[in-house]
């Protein structure tokens, strides 16, 4: 497996700390950010601190991050990284949070797909039963490809059967275009679709952090529901 250098600044109105890691692509486990000066984890370094900003960067590809309690495994905050050199402090604002002594910040990077016309894609999927990171490496440009959970490889329906799909945030690898996203029902029919775009600094992009963001959804998730992405590589 490949690795890449990742960095996150975490802070509030009166301070910030830098957390770094040489993170392994396509996994959460072991990708824990440590303070660049003391090599301590988030909760040990600043327990009780009030934070409202997390700016994370990766080397190449795409990346998700999360703040998680290492004991209970509960995820407190989550978001996207941007390619190094393309950060925006204002865009990195999060809902205010008080750091727990057991908290860690972890990273899930994906490298650029080395195969021509294939694209690495990540998606934060939020339902009435919770939020999970989904991923896929597509096999052809602009071809519907099912995304699955990075934790257990399950489809949307297998993981969140009986829930309501509330929001989707999608990130393609650097330079890629997310042409559209689809939600399919139990019979394979498309019940929802949305168009995406590129990410900055690629021309046409509107943000450096995601290719498509759809909030305010209320879609039923059946046992056979599938989340598809149609992407075009850089």
C-alpha distance (Angstrom), angle and dihedral (degrees) to the residues before:
residue distance angle dihedral
X1 . . .
X2 3.78 . .
X3 3.79 127.8 .
X4 3.79 135.6 -155.0
X5 3.79 138.4 -171.5
X6 3.81 114.2 -100.5
X7 3.80 130.9 -177.1
X8 3.79 135.8 -172.6
X9 3.79 130.9 -172.4
X10 3.80 110.8 -151.9
X11 3.78 122.2 -172.2
X12 3.76 154.7 106.4
X13 3.80 138.5 -121.1
X14 3.81 94.1 -60.9
X15 3.82 105.1 35.5
X16 3.81 148.0 7.3
X17 3.80 135.5 -160.4
X18 3.80 130.4 -155.7
X19 3.81 119.7 -129.7
X20 3.80 121.4 -171.4
X21 3.79 139.6 -178.9
X22 3.78 142.2 169.4
X23 3.78 92.7 -126.9
X24 3.78 128.2 -160.3
X25 3.80 113.8 -127.1
X26 3.82 121.7 -114.1
X27 3.81 98.5 19.5
X28 3.81 144.0 79.3
X29 3.79 98.6 -155.9
X30 3.79 114.3 100.8
X31 3.81 94.9 3.4
X32 3.81 95.4 116.4
X33 3.78 119.5 153.0
X34 3.82 115.6 -130.4
X35 3.78 128.0 -164.5
X36 3.81 110.5 -90.7
X37 3.83 92.2 -132.3
X38 3.81 106.7 33.8
X39 3.84 101.2 22.4
X40 3.81 88.9 -131.5
X41 3.79 126.3 139.8
X42 3.80 123.0 -110.3
X43 3.81 99.2 -97.3
X44 3.79 95.1 43.6
X45 3.80 92.8 48.5
X46 3.81 101.2 45.5
X47 3.85 110.4 13.5
X48 3.78 111.9 175.2
X49 3.80 93.7 14.1
X50 3.79 119.3 141.9
X51 3.82 112.0 -126.6
X52 3.79 131.9 -178.0
X53 3.81 104.0 163.9
X54 3.81 134.6 63.3
X55 3.82 118.3 172.7
X56 3.81 112.2 -178.5
X57 3.80 128.5 -177.9
X58 3.80 134.7 -170.5
X59 3.82 133.3 -167.3
X60 3.82 102.2 -118.9
X61 3.80 137.2 -21.2
X62 3.81 117.3 27.0
X63 3.80 137.5 -53.5
X64 3.79 143.9 -162.8
X65 3.81 125.0 -161.8
X66 3.79 135.1 -165.3
X67 3.80 139.9 -174.3
X68 3.79 107.5 -135.4
X69 3.79 137.5 176.4
X70 3.80 104.0 -117.2
X71 3.82 91.7 -150.5
X72 3.81 103.4 44.4
X73 3.85 95.2 24.0
X74 3.82 89.0 -135.8
X75 3.81 111.5 152.2
X76 3.79 111.7 -133.1
X77 3.81 102.8 179.2
X78 3.80 134.9 4.0
X79 3.78 140.0 179.3
X80 3.81 149.6 136.8
X81 3.77 134.3 -70.2
X82 3.78 126.5 -138.6
X83 3.78 129.4 -139.9
X84 3.79 111.2 -85.4
X85 3.80 110.5 -86.8
X86 3.81 93.4 28.0
X87 3.81 105.9 83.1
X88 3.80 129.5 136.6
X89 3.82 117.6 -161.9
X90 3.81 93.7 -157.6
X91 3.81 91.9 51.2
X92 3.83 89.7 52.5
X93 3.81 95.2 64.3
X94 3.81 115.1 126.6
X95 3.80 133.8 -174.0
X96 3.83 106.6 -77.4
X97 3.79 112.9 -90.6
X98 3.81 136.9 -177.2
X99 3.81 110.8 -134.8
X100 3.81 115.1 -120.9
X101 3.84 117.7 -143.0
X102 3.84 88.8 -119.1
X103 3.80 95.8 51.7
X104 3.79 123.9 120.4
X105 3.80 131.8 -180.0
X106 3.79 113.5 -132.6
X107 3.80 133.8 -175.4
X108 3.81 136.3 -143.7
X109 3.82 108.8 -164.8
X110 3.80 126.1 179.6
X111 3.79 121.8 -159.8
X112 3.79 123.3 -133.7
X113 3.81 107.6 -85.2
X114 3.80 106.2 -106.0
X115 3.81 93.5 -152.1
X116 3.80 116.9 92.5
X117 3.83 114.4 -108.0
X118 3.83 92.5 11.4
X119 3.80 123.2 113.7
X120 3.81 135.5 -160.0
X121 3.82 111.0 -135.2
X122 3.83 134.2 -176.6
X123 3.82 129.3 -171.6
X124 3.79 134.8 -173.7
X125 3.81 104.2 -143.7
X126 3.81 117.6 -165.0
X127 3.80 122.2 -166.3
X128 3.79 135.5 165.1
X129 3.83 86.0 -93.5
X130 3.80 96.5 52.5
X131 3.79 145.7 -75.8
X132 3.80 127.4 -69.6
X133 3.79 137.2 175.7
X134 3.81 114.7 -118.5
X135 3.81 127.2 -168.3
X136 3.78 145.1 179.3
X137 3.78 141.0 171.2
X138 3.79 103.8 -139.4
X139 3.79 119.8 -137.9
X140 3.81 101.1 -148.2
X141 3.79 139.1 16.8
X142 3.81 117.7 -88.9
X143 3.79 92.8 -1.7
X144 3.81 121.6 133.5
X145 3.82 108.3 -108.3
X146 3.80 126.3 178.0
X147 3.80 119.3 -119.1
X148 3.82 121.5 -145.4
X149 3.80 137.5 -168.1
X150 3.81 115.1 -81.3
X151 3.82 88.8 -143.5
X152 3.80 101.6 56.4
X153 3.81 108.4 -3.7
X154 3.80 93.2 -114.0
X155 3.79 124.3 148.7
X156 3.80 123.7 -117.7
X157 3.81 92.1 -95.9
X158 3.79 96.2 44.8
X159 3.80 92.6 50.5
X160 3.80 102.1 38.1
X161 3.81 104.7 25.2
X162 3.80 111.9 161.3
X163 3.81 95.4 19.3
X164 3.81 133.9 105.6
X165 3.80 120.2 -111.3
X166 3.82 106.6 -127.1
X167 3.80 107.3 173.4
X168 3.80 144.6 -5.1
X169 3.81 128.8 -158.1
X170 3.81 116.2 -172.9
X171 3.81 132.6 -165.7
X172 3.79 125.5 -173.7
X173 3.79 124.2 -165.4
X174 3.80 118.6 -83.6
X175 3.80 112.0 -60.0
X176 3.81 95.1 6.5
X177 3.80 125.4 127.6
X178 3.78 122.6 -134.8
X179 3.79 98.6 -146.9
X180 3.79 94.5 -174.1
X181 3.79 147.1 -33.0
X182 3.79 125.3 -132.1
X183 3.78 136.3 -165.1
X184 3.80 113.7 -156.1
X185 3.80 125.4 -160.7
X186 3.80 129.3 -136.5
X187 3.79 91.6 -78.8
X188 3.79 94.4 49.8
X189 3.79 95.3 -104.4
X190 3.79 120.4 140.4
X191 3.81 107.7 -113.5
X192 3.82 96.5 170.5
X193 3.79 136.3 19.2
X194 3.80 134.8 173.1
X195 3.79 133.7 -176.6
X196 3.79 122.2 -123.1
X197 3.79 136.7 -170.9
X198 3.80 142.7 -158.7
X199 3.80 128.9 -68.7
X200 3.77 126.5 -114.5
X201 2.98 135.7 -69.0
X202 3.83 83.8 39.0
X203 3.81 110.2 89.3
X204 3.79 112.5 -93.0
X205 3.79 95.1 27.2
X206 3.80 119.5 129.9
X207 3.81 99.0 -168.4
X208 3.80 138.3 19.7
X209 3.78 93.1 -136.3
X210 3.81 110.0 58.1
X211 3.81 143.3 9.4
X212 3.79 96.9 -146.9
X213 3.80 134.2 13.3
X214 3.81 120.9 -175.5
X215 3.81 118.2 -179.6
X216 3.79 132.5 171.7
X217 3.80 95.7 43.9
X218 3.79 124.1 151.3
X219 3.79 104.6 -176.0
X220 3.82 122.2 156.4
X221 3.80 114.9 -119.9
X222 3.78 114.0 -145.9
X223 3.79 128.9 -172.9
X224 3.81 91.4 -95.5
X225 3.81 97.6 41.4
X226 3.80 115.1 134.5
X227 3.80 132.9 -166.3
X228 3.81 111.5 -144.4
X229 3.80 130.4 -170.8
X230 3.80 127.7 -161.9
X231 3.80 110.4 -160.0
X232 3.79 138.9 169.4
X233 3.79 119.0 -150.0
X234 3.79 123.5 -126.9
